[in-house]
């Protein structure tokens, strides 16, 4: 997906590093993503969710909070409230580009932040949380042992996720006073809660508390045995799929009318499982499918094979072409079934004069209804005129370029 690396001014004027993931086509909506406590905009879950939404036509801005990742400022001087203000600053930046966000997505403490930030971003229609705490003070358990030193000295260095961070007294006091229940009850946006029952960092009780505090429309979807950071590719892809399906009910994704003669658009194929062959396929903002290989070929058999999609295209186009012709003629065709089998065969078996193997698509068509023999024969001829049939029989040219 096209990605812009940008910076914008945060809550205190420091420049915050961000990525704006854009669709290949027109931007139909914009989302703002908030990462987890001490994480960054580039964690795998954020990248995968952003890619999935971008494939639907939704631009996604993900950024590093003040003092984290590639953003300026001192983390020790930040608070939960400053994170919320950074989100509002990000929304102002997007509004300046005529891309006001209609969707907020927050992971862990970022989920708590988007729940609070919603009140300051009037354009938002929907909010998604992933593994979010119902109380920002929940994160203090990460540095319980340092709380006394923080109170006495004003700050202390703690190790989180194997990295050192300096936690300030203002942060501790702020999260202790930041009750979320009023903000959740007054969200004025659709809410989707994603949480794993076995989350050992933020327990499932937090999801229950958020759900009970929220007003409808609200939804909860379990992430089963996913870990808190949603590190497994399959879990992140599942979360992305759920968000993508859910958001269309609350955020209008209405593409502009294409100019006359415009192509259908871009089909994006994204690898979903680097250890196997599963692929995520998105065609425009509405249509999603999964491709895979059978287990006998090293796949997980969660979708059709690539040749299965080719056969499907031939069968679908055949049926559509027959229906269009019969409808125009007013013939009594009540149903169509097209079976397609694909094999690699020797050219001689397909009636071609060459020593090479060729692709043979065996197509069996069943026509239902009181058609006479002449009508059936004519419809069989029409089947050979379907555009995909002609493409497969003709010579197609494929050009390829490597994107940086």
C-alpha positions as CSV (number, residue, x, y, z in Angstrom):
1,X,0.0,0.0,0.0
2,X,1.2,3.6,-0.6
3,X,2.6,5.0,2.7
4,X,3.5,8.6,3.5
5,X,6.1,9.2,6.3
6,X,5.0,12.4,7.9
7,X,5.4,14.5,11.1
8,X,3.0,16.7,12.9
9,X,3.0,18.8,16.0
10,X,1.9,16.9,19.2
11,X,0.1,18.2,22.3
12,X,3.2,20.3,23.4
13,X,4.6,21.2,20.0
14,X,7.1,18.3,19.7
15,X,7.1,16.7,16.3
16,X,5.5,13.3,16.2
17,X,6.6,10.6,13.7
18,X,3.7,9.0,11.8
19,X,2.8,6.8,8.8
20,X,-0.2,7.5,6.7
21,X,-1.2,4.3,5.0
22,X,-3.3,5.1,1.9
23,X,-5.5,3.1,-0.4
24,X,-4.4,2.6,-4.0
25,X,-7.7,4.2,-5.1
26,X,-9.7,7.1,-3.7
27,X,-9.8,7.6,0.1
28,X,-13.3,6.6,1.3
29,X,-12.7,7.2,5.0
30,X,-9.9,7.8,7.5
31,X,-8.9,5.9,10.6
32,X,-6.6,6.9,13.5
33,X,-4.7,4.1,15.2
34,X,-3.3,4.4,18.8
35,X,-0.6,1.9,19.8
36,X,-0.2,0.1,23.1
37,X,1.8,1.3,26.2
38,X,5.5,1.9,25.4
39,X,4.9,0.3,21.9
40,X,5.2,2.0,18.6
41,X,3.2,2.7,15.4
42,X,5.1,-0.2,13.7
43,X,4.1,-3.2,15.8
44,X,2.9,-6.1,13.6
45,X,-0.8,-5.8,14.7
46,X,-0.9,-2.1,13.7
47,X,0.7,-2.8,10.3
48,X,-1.7,-5.7,9.5
49,X,-4.8,-3.8,10.5
50,X,-3.8,-0.7,8.7
51,X,-3.1,-2.8,5.5
52,X,-6.5,-4.4,5.7
53,X,-8.4,-1.2,6.2
54,X,-6.3,0.5,3.4
55,X,-7.3,-2.3,1.0
56,X,-11.0,-1.3,1.7
57,X,-10.3,2.4,0.9
58,X,-9.8,3.6,4.4
59,X,-6.6,5.6,5.0
60,X,-4.9,4.9,8.4
61,X,-2.7,7.3,10.4
62,X,-0.6,5.6,13.0
63,X,2.0,7.5,15.0
64,X,4.4,7.3,17.9
65,X,3.2,9.1,21.0
66,X,5.4,11.8,22.4
67,X,8.8,10.4,23.6
68,X,8.3,7.0,21.9
69,X,9.6,5.4,18.7
70,X,10.8,8.1,16.3
71,X,8.8,11.0,17.9
72,X,10.4,13.9,19.7
73,X,10.0,14.7,23.4
74,X,10.6,13.0,26.7
75,X,8.5,10.0,27.6
76,X,9.1,10.8,31.3
77,X,7.2,14.0,30.8
78,X,4.1,12.4,29.3
79,X,0.8,11.3,30.8
80,X,-2.2,9.4,29.8
81,X,-3.9,12.7,29.3
82,X,-1.1,13.9,27.0
83,X,-1.5,10.7,24.9
84,X,-5.2,11.7,24.5
85,X,-4.1,15.2,23.5
86,X,-1.7,13.7,21.0
87,X,-4.6,11.8,19.4
88,X,-6.7,15.0,19.2
89,X,-3.7,16.8,17.6
90,X,-3.4,14.0,15.1
91,X,-7.1,14.4,14.2
92,X,-6.5,18.1,13.7
93,X,-3.6,17.3,11.3
94,X,-5.9,15.0,9.3
95,X,-8.7,17.6,9.3
96,X,-6.2,20.0,7.8
97,X,-5.8,17.6,4.9
98,X,-9.6,17.2,4.5
99,X,-9.3,13.7,6.0
100,X,-11.1,14.0,9.4
101,X,-11.1,10.6,11.0
102,X,-14.4,8.7,11.2
103,X,-12.8,5.6,12.9
104,X,-10.6,5.3,16.0
105,X,-8.7,2.1,16.7
106,X,-6.7,1.6,19.9
107,X,-4.6,-1.2,21.3
108,X,-4.2,-1.8,25.0
109,X,-3.6,1.6,26.7
110,X,-4.1,3.1,23.2
111,X,-7.6,1.6,23.4
112,X,-8.3,3.5,26.7
113,X,-6.9,6.6,25.0
114,X,-9.3,6.5,22.0
115,X,-12.2,6.0,24.4
116,X,-11.3,9.2,26.1
117,X,-10.2,11.1,22.9
118,X,-13.6,10.4,21.2
119,X,-15.2,13.4,22.9
120,X,-12.6,15.7,21.4
121,X,-12.9,14.4,17.8
122,X,-16.4,15.1,16.6
123,X,-16.0,13.5,13.2
124,X,-15.7,10.0,14.7
125,X,-18.5,7.5,14.0
126,X,-17.0,4.3,15.3
127,X,-14.4,3.2,17.9
128,X,-12.5,-0.1,18.2
129,X,-10.5,-1.3,21.2
130,X,-8.1,-4.3,21.3
131,X,-7.1,-5.7,24.7
132,X,-7.9,-2.3,26.3
133,X,-8.0,-1.7,30.1
134,X,-11.2,-0.3,31.6
135,X,-9.1,1.7,34.0
136,X,-5.8,3.4,32.7
137,X,-4.4,2.9,36.2
138,X,-4.2,-0.8,35.3
139,X,-0.8,-0.2,33.6
140,X,0.8,0.7,37.0
141,X,1.2,-3.0,37.7
142,X,4.1,-3.0,35.2
143,X,6.2,-0.9,37.5
144,X,4.7,-1.6,41.0
145,X,8.2,-2.1,42.4
146,X,9.2,1.4,41.4
147,X,6.2,3.3,42.7
148,X,7.7,4.3,46.0
149,X,10.9,5.6,44.2
150,X,8.7,7.5,41.7
151,X,6.8,9.2,44.6
152,X,10.0,10.1,46.5
153,X,12.2,11.2,43.6
154,X,9.7,12.3,41.0
155,X,10.6,9.6,38.5
156,X,12.3,6.2,38.2
157,X,13.7,4.1,35.4
158,X,11.9,0.9,34.8
159,X,12.3,-2.0,32.4
160,X,9.3,-2.7,30.2
161,X,9.4,-5.3,27.4
162,X,13.2,-5.5,27.8
163,X,13.7,-1.8,27.3
164,X,14.4,1.0,29.9
165,X,11.8,3.8,30.3
166,X,11.7,6.6,32.8
167,X,8.3,6.9,34.4
168,X,7.4,10.3,35.9
169,X,5.2,11.1,39.0
170,X,2.8,13.0,36.8
171,X,2.1,9.9,34.7
172,X,1.3,7.8,37.8
173,X,-1.0,10.4,39.3
174,X,-2.7,11.0,36.0
175,X,-3.6,7.3,35.4
176,X,-4.8,7.0,39.0
177,X,-7.3,9.8,38.4
178,X,-8.4,9.0,34.8
179,X,-11.7,7.2,35.2
180,X,-13.0,6.0,31.9
181,X,-16.5,5.1,32.7
182,X,-18.1,8.5,32.1
183,X,-16.3,8.8,28.7
184,X,-17.5,5.3,27.7
185,X,-21.1,6.0,28.7
186,X,-21.0,9.2,26.7
187,X,-19.1,7.8,23.7
188,X,-21.7,8.8,21.1
189,X,-20.2,6.4,18.6
190,X,-20.5,2.7,17.8
191,X,-18.1,0.6,19.8
192,X,-16.4,-2.7,19.0
193,X,-14.5,-4.5,21.7
194,X,-11.9,-7.1,20.8
195,X,-10.3,-9.0,23.6
196,X,-8.7,-12.4,24.3
197,X,-10.1,-14.4,27.2
198,X,-6.6,-15.6,28.0
199,X,-4.9,-12.2,27.9
200,X,-2.5,-12.3,30.8
201,X,-1.6,-8.6,30.6
202,X,-5.1,-7.1,30.6
203,X,-7.7,-9.5,31.8
204,X,-11.0,-10.2,30.1
205,X,-12.8,-8.5,33.0
206,X,-11.8,-5.2,31.5
207,X,-13.7,-6.0,28.3
208,X,-16.8,-6.8,30.3
209,X,-16.5,-3.5,32.3
210,X,-16.2,-1.5,29.0
211,X,-19.1,-3.3,27.4
212,X,-21.4,-2.8,30.4
213,X,-20.5,0.9,30.6
214,X,-21.1,1.6,26.9
215,X,-24.5,2.3,25.3
216,X,-25.6,0.6,22.1
217,X,-24.6,0.1,19.4
218,X,-21.8,-2.0,20.9
219,X,-20.3,-5.3,20.0
220,X,-17.8,-7.7,21.6
221,X,-15.8,-10.3,19.7
222,X,-13.4,-12.7,21.3
223,X,-9.8,-13.1,20.1
224,X,-9.7,-16.6,21.6
225,X,-6.1,-17.6,22.5
226,X,-4.4,-14.6,21.1
227,X,-1.7,-12.9,23.2
228,X,-1.9,-9.4,24.4
229,X,0.2,-7.9,21.6
230,X,-1.6,-10.0,19.0
231,X,1.8,-11.2,17.7
232,X,0.6,-14.2,15.7
233,X,-0.1,-13.3,12.1
234,X,-3.3,-15.3,12.0
235,X,-4.7,-13.5,15.1
236,X,-3.9,-10.1,13.7
237,X,-5.5,-11.0,10.3
238,X,-8.6,-12.2,12.1
239,X,-8.9,-9.0,14.1
240,X,-8.4,-7.0,10.9
241,X,-11.1,-9.0,9.1
242,X,-13.6,-8.5,12.0
243,X,-12.9,-4.7,12.1
244,X,-13.2,-4.5,8.3
245,X,-16.6,-6.2,8.3
246,X,-17.9,-4.4,11.3
247,X,-17.0,-0.8,10.4
248,X,-19.0,-0.9,7.1
249,X,-22.2,-0.7,9.2
250,X,-21.2,2.6,10.8
251,X,-18.8,4.3,8.5
252,X,-20.1,5.2,5.0
253,X,-17.7,3.9,2.4
254,X,-19.2,5.2,-0.8
255,X,-16.7,5.4,-3.7
256,X,-17.1,8.1,-6.3
257,X,-18.6,7.0,-9.6
258,X,-15.9,5.8,-11.9
259,X,-15.4,7.6,-15.2
260,X,-16.7,5.9,-18.3
261,X,-14.5,3.0,-19.5
262,X,-12.6,2.9,-16.2
263,X,-11.2,-0.6,-15.2
264,X,-12.7,-2.5,-12.3
265,X,-9.9,-1.4,-10.0
266,X,-7.1,-3.0,-8.0
267,X,-7.1,-6.5,-6.5
268,X,-4.7,-6.5,-3.6
269,X,-3.2,-9.8,-2.5
270,X,-1.4,-9.7,0.9
271,X,0.5,-12.6,2.5
272,X,-1.4,-13.6,5.6
273,X,0.8,-16.6,6.7
274,X,4.6,-16.4,6.1
275,X,5.0,-20.0,7.3
276,X,2.4,-21.3,4.8
277,X,0.7,-20.0,1.7
278,X,-2.5,-18.3,3.0
279,X,-3.2,-15.0,1.1
280,X,-5.6,-12.2,2.0
281,X,-7.4,-10.9,-1.2
282,X,-9.2,-7.6,-1.3
283,X,-11.0,-6.3,-4.4
284,X,-12.2,-2.8,-3.8
285,X,-13.8,-1.7,-0.5
286,X,-16.4,-4.5,-0.2
287,X,-15.1,-7.8,-1.5
288,X,-12.7,-10.1,0.5
289,X,-11.6,-13.7,0.0
290,X,-8.8,-16.0,1.2
291,X,-6.5,-18.0,-1.1
292,X,-4.5,-21.0,0.2
293,X,-3.1,-24.4,-0.9
294,X,-4.2,-27.8,0.3
295,X,-2.4,-29.3,3.3
296,X,-0.8,-31.8,1.0
297,X,1.1,-28.9,-0.6
298,X,2.1,-27.2,2.6
299,X,-0.9,-25.0,3.0
300,X,-3.7,-24.9,5.5
301,X,-6.6,-25.3,3.1
302,X,-8.5,-22.2,4.4
303,X,-9.3,-20.9,0.9
304,X,-9.4,-21.8,-2.8
305,X,-6.1,-22.4,-4.6
306,X,-5.0,-19.8,-7.2
307,X,-6.2,-22.1,-10.0
308,X,-9.5,-22.5,-8.1
309,X,-9.9,-18.8,-8.4
310,X,-9.1,-19.0,-12.1
311,X,-11.7,-21.8,-12.6
312,X,-14.2,-19.8,-10.5
313,X,-13.7,-16.8,-12.8
314,X,-14.4,-18.9,-15.8
315,X,-17.5,-20.6,-14.3
316,X,-18.9,-17.3,-13.0
317,X,-18.4,-15.4,-16.3
318,X,-19.9,-18.3,-18.3
319,X,-23.0,-18.4,-16.2
320,X,-23.4,-14.6,-16.3
321,X,-23.0,-14.5,-20.1
322,X,-25.5,-17.2,-20.6
323,X,-28.0,-15.5,-18.3
324,X,-27.6,-12.1,-20.1
325,X,-28.2,-13.7,-23.5
326,X,-31.3,-15.7,-22.3
327,X,-32.7,-12.7,-20.6
328,X,-32.4,-10.6,-23.7
329,X,-34.1,-13.2,-25.8
330,X,-36.8,-13.9,-23.2
331,X,-36.1,-17.6,-23.1
332,X,-37.4,-19.8,-20.2
333,X,-34.1,-20.4,-18.6
334,X,-34.7,-21.0,-14.9
335,X,-31.3,-22.0,-13.6
336,X,-27.6,-22.5,-14.6
337,X,-24.9,-24.6,-13.1
338,X,-21.3,-24.6,-14.4
339,X,-18.7,-27.2,-13.2
340,X,-15.1,-26.4,-14.0
341,X,-12.1,-28.7,-13.6
342,X,-8.6,-27.7,-14.3
343,X,-5.7,-30.0,-15.3
344,X,-2.3,-29.8,-16.9
345,X,-2.3,-32.1,-19.9
346,X,-0.1,-32.9,-22.9
347,X,-1.0,-30.6,-25.8
348,X,-2.0,-33.6,-28.0
349,X,-4.7,-34.5,-25.5
350,X,-6.2,-31.1,-25.9
351,X,-6.0,-31.2,-29.7
352,X,-3.0,-28.9,-30.0
353,X,0.1,-29.5,-32.1
354,X,3.0,-29.0,-29.7
355,X,5.0,-31.1,-27.4
356,X,4.4,-28.9,-24.4
357,X,1.9,-29.3,-21.6
358,X,-1.1,-26.9,-21.6
359,X,-3.8,-25.9,-19.2
360,X,-7.1,-27.7,-19.9
361,X,-10.3,-26.4,-18.4
362,X,-13.2,-28.9,-18.6
363,X,-16.4,-27.0,-18.4
364,X,-19.8,-28.8,-17.9
365,X,-22.9,-26.7,-18.1
366,X,-26.4,-27.6,-16.8
367,X,-29.3,-25.5,-18.1
368,X,-32.7,-25.7,-16.3
369,X,-36.0,-24.8,-17.7
370,X,-38.3,-25.8,-20.7
371,X,-35.8,-24.9,-23.4
372,X,-35.9,-26.5,-26.8
373,X,-32.9,-28.1,-28.4
374,X,-32.1,-25.1,-30.6
375,X,-32.1,-22.8,-27.6
376,X,-29.8,-25.1,-25.7
377,X,-27.4,-25.4,-28.6
378,X,-27.3,-21.6,-29.0
379,X,-26.7,-21.0,-25.3
380,X,-23.8,-23.5,-25.5
381,X,-22.3,-21.4,-28.3
382,X,-22.8,-18.3,-26.2
383,X,-20.8,-19.8,-23.4
384,X,-17.7,-19.8,-25.5
385,X,-18.1,-16.0,-26.0
386,X,-17.8,-15.1,-22.3
387,X,-14.9,-12.6,-21.7
388,X,-12.9,-14.8,-19.4
389,X,-13.2,-17.7,-21.8
390,X,-11.8,-15.5,-24.5
391,X,-9.0,-14.2,-22.2
392,X,-7.9,-17.8,-21.4
393,X,-8.0,-18.9,-25.0
394,X,-6.2,-15.7,-26.3
395,X,-2.9,-14.2,-25.5
396,X,-2.7,-12.2,-22.3
397,X,0.2,-9.9,-21.5
398,X,1.4,-9.5,-17.9
399,X,3.7,-6.6,-16.9
400,X,5.4,-6.6,-13.5
401,X,7.2,-3.9,-11.5
402,X,8.9,-4.0,-8.1
403,X,7.8,-1.4,-5.7
404,X,10.2,0.1,-3.2
